[in-house]
Amino acid sequence: MKPTIYIYNTLISALAKSGDKLEQAEELLRIMKRKAKRGQVDLTPTVVTYSSVMNVLANSPARKAPVRAEKLLEQMHSEYLQTRNASIKPDTVAYSSALQCWANSRAHNAAVRAQRLLSEMETRFIAGDKSVRPNEQCYGAVIHCWAKNASPDAAVRAEKILAKMEQMHEKGINNVSPNTICCNALLDCYAKSVYEDKAQRALGLIRRMNEQYLMGNKSVKSDIISYNCLLNSCANTITEDETIKRETITIAVNALQQLVRSKDYFPTSYSFASFLKACSTLMPLGNERVELVKTAFRVCCDEGQVDRQVLLELELALPEQLYIPLLRGYVVDGKAQMEAIPDGWKRNVDKRRKL
C-alpha cells in the first residue's frame, strides 16, 4: 500500500505528541516535497502538514525553532501566491502553531516577534481574509509571550491586547473575546510587572472574569491559576506606600480564604508559599504578621500542601524562635527537614496544579 498524504500527516501529528522529534518531522516533510516534485502531486504538503510540523517545533527545545516555524509560514504563503493552491494557504491554525512556538520560546524577542505575527493576521483578516481570523489561542499565546518578557511595559502591551479583543468583539469585527487562558496570561503578566498596584489590577480582572461568567460567558471562569497569579502579584508587590501595602495584604488574605472555602478549586503549595511571601514582603514583623503566618501554615498542614518552598517562606516570615515550634521538632540545625515532615502535611503536594 502506497503511503498517502493522510498517513504522512498523521505520522507528523503523532511526532508532535512524542516529545522532541523535530528531525523526524522535518525529514518527513522533505520526503513529501521530493515525491511531489517527482510527480506524486497527491503528496504535496498542505496547511495541515506544515501546521503539524510547527506543532513539533513548538515542543522542541531548539533555540531557533520559532524562527524555523516562521520560515515555514513564509514558504506556505510564497507557494500559495505562486500556485493559488488553497490547500497550502496559511490559515488560523498555521498562524496559531507558529505563535505557540514563540510562546514556548525563551528568546528575548519572542513577544515582539509574536506580536508582529498577530498584527499580520489582523491586517489580513480586516482586509477580508476570513481564513486567518485571530482566535483566543492566538491572542493568548502573544499575551503569554509578554508575560515572560522582561520589558517594563510588558504588562501594558498585554493589557492592550486584551482590550483590543474586547473592542473587536463589541464592534462585531471579530467574534472573539477574552477567555480564561487569555485572562490568566495577563494575570501572570501583572505578577511579573513593575506596577505598585499589580494586585489591585489582578483583582479587578478576576472580578471582571467572574462577572462575565455569571452573565453567561462560560469560557472566562476564574480558576486556581487565576487566584495563584493574584497571590503571586501580592507576594511580588514592591512599594513604600503603606496604603497599597495594607490593601494588598487584605487582597492576599481574602484570596487564600476564598480558595480554602471554595468548592470549585483548592489551594496548592504554591498558593500558601505565595501568601507567606506576601506576609514577609508587606507586613512588618509583629503580632499581626506572626498570627497570620501561623494560621496560614496550620491550614497548609491541614490541606496537605507543605513542600520545600512553603518551609522556606515560613522560615523567612518568622524568626527562628517562632517558626521552629510550629514544626514540632522536625528541625535539625535550625532547618526543617522535608523528609521528616509528617506524610499528612504533604499528602496533596503535586496532586494539584500550582499554575
URHU-V139218 format. One line per field, one symbol per residue. phi: phi as a letter, one per 20 degrees, with the letter a starting at -180 (. if undefined). Layout:
phi = ???
This chain:
phi = .ffdffffffffffffddnedfgffffffffffffffeoeffdfgdffffffffffgfeefgfegffffffffffgffffffdleffdfgcgfffffffffffeedffdgfffffffffffffffffoeffdffdgfffffffffffeeeffegffffffffffgfffffemfbecbgdgfffffffffggeeeffdgffffffffffgfffffeoefecffbffgfffffffffdfdbdffffffffffffffffffffefeebcfdgfgffffffffffdcffagffffffffffffgffemdecfffffffffecfgfdefffelnecclncfdgfefggffcfdfmecfeb
